[in-house]
Amino acid sequence: MTIFFRARRFSAKVFRRTLRLFFGFDRWHTAPLCKRPYAQGIIAFCNRQPVRNSYIEIGCGLGDITRNVRYRRRHGCDIDRHVLNAARFVAYLQFQRNIIFRQFSFPETPVEYNNEHKFDCIVLVNWIHLIPPDVLKANIEKYFRENLTGNGMIIIDTVQDAEYRYNHDIKYLTSGLPCTIEKVGAYCRQREVWAISNQ
Ligand SMILES: C[S@@+](CC[C@H](N)C(=O)[O-])C[C@H]1O[C@@H](n2cnc3c(N)ncnc32)[C@H](O)[C@@H]1O
């Protein structure tokens, strides 16, 4: 690893720890993006898509994925108002002032917002292991049928690790849906990222 890369990673950590002092969010968010290959994989995958108008991430945390995907309209949603305040601040510092960050409690909060009903990309990653399979399946199906554009996709992850509450099965989650499933990548803890699309 080059000295430059180490210095960059160190300064990213210091920045996040300082943010945490002010905003009081969970320690998890102090891990910089360069330490999370699955997030980098999702960003690269999204930015390769030919149609990139509208994007929403549910459970966006500090917005690392949301801030780095190139879509015309972006929504970053999270249940935790502390991390959302920090996400707004980071986006502001980076002159990314067009991202809508809003509080969202899955599965109760509707995806629709200000007459925007359909999205090219809906991302739910690295927290859905907290959601029971039947609830997750029902809501993936709802988003798929009601909130995806013709070219749209839902990106989720599954893990196979006893430390996580639920180890989801992509076949179960998508059974009965007229969809195509593409594996975006495979990572540690047997995390697999999937794109579910209607093409
Ligand atoms: C581990 S972080 C992952 C952040 C981001 N998805 C990433 O991978 O970089 C999980 C985030 O999901 C949020 N979250 C957990 N349960 C949620 C729920 N039911 N509705 C909305 N957000 C939720 C947490 O507040 C947290 O910010």
The ligand as an SDF file (V2000), in Angstrom:
LIG
                    3D

 27 29  0  0  0  0  0  0  0  0999 V2000
  -24.5680   -0.5130    8.1700 C   0  0  0  0  0  0  0  0  0  0  0  0
  -25.2930    0.9700    7.6050 S   0  0  0  0  0  0  0  0  0  0  0  0
  -25.1050    0.8240    5.8350 C   0  0  0  0  0  0  0  0  0  0  0  0
  -25.1430    2.1610    5.1470 C   0  0  0  0  0  0  0  0  0  0  0  0
  -25.0650    2.0520    3.5980 C   0  0  0  0  0  0  0  0  0  0  0  0
  -26.1640    1.2750    3.0740 N   0  0  0  0  0  0  0  0  0  0  0  0
  -23.7450    1.4550    3.1670 C   0  0  0  0  0  0  0  0  0  0  0  0
  -23.7010    0.2410    2.9270 O   0  0  0  0  0  0  0  0  0  0  0  0
  -22.7550    2.2020    3.0670 O   0  0  0  0  0  0  0  0  0  0  0  0
  -27.0280    0.6010    7.8070 C   0  0  0  0  0  0  0  0  0  0  0  0
  -27.9290    1.8110    7.8130 C   0  0  0  0  0  0  0  0  0  0  0  0
  -29.2700    1.3520    7.6870 O   0  0  0  0  0  0  0  0  0  0  0  0
  -30.1020    2.1360    8.5190 C   0  0  0  0  0  0  0  0  0  0  0  0
  -31.3100    1.3630    8.8220 N   0  0  0  0  0  0  0  0  0  0  0  0
  -31.4040    0.2670    9.6170 C   0  0  0  0  0  0  0  0  0  0  0  0
  -32.6730   -0.1690    9.6760 N   0  0  0  0  0  0  0  0  0  0  0  0
  -33.4080    0.6750    8.8990 C   0  0  0  0  0  0  0  0  0  0  0  0
  -34.7950    0.7510    8.5840 C   0  0  0  0  0  0  0  0  0  0  0  0
  -35.6900   -0.1310    9.0840 N   0  0  0  0  0  0  0  0  0  0  0  0
  -35.2160    1.7430    7.7530 N   0  0  0  0  0  0  0  0  0  0  0  0
  -34.3250    2.6340    7.2490 C   0  0  0  0  0  0  0  0  0  0  0  0
  -33.0010    2.6200    7.5340 N   0  0  0  0  0  0  0  0  0  0  0  0
  -32.5450    1.6540    8.3460 C   0  0  0  0  0  0  0  0  0  0  0  0
  -29.2340    2.4330    9.7260 C   0  0  0  0  0  0  0  0  0  0  0  0
  -29.6700    3.5650   10.4260 O   0  0  0  0  0  0  0  0  0  0  0  0
  -27.8570    2.6200    9.0870 C   0  0  0  0  0  0  0  0  0  0  0  0
  -27.5820    3.9610    8.8100 O   0  0  0  0  0  0  0  0  0  0  0  0
  1  2  1  0
  2  3  1  0
  2 10  1  0
  3  4  1  0
  4  5  1  0
  5  6  1  0
  5  7  1  0
  7  8  2  0
  7  9  1  0
 10 11  1  0
 11 12  1  0
 11 26  1  0
 12 13  1  0
 13 14  1  0
 13 24  1  0
 14 15  1  0
 14 23  1  0
 15 16  2  0
 16 17  1  0
 17 18  1  0
 17 23  2  0
 18 19  1  0
 18 20  2  0
 20 21  1  0
 21 22  2  0
 22 23  1  0
 24 25  1  0
 24 26  1  0
 26 27  1  0
M  CHG  2   2   1   9  -1
M  END
$$$$
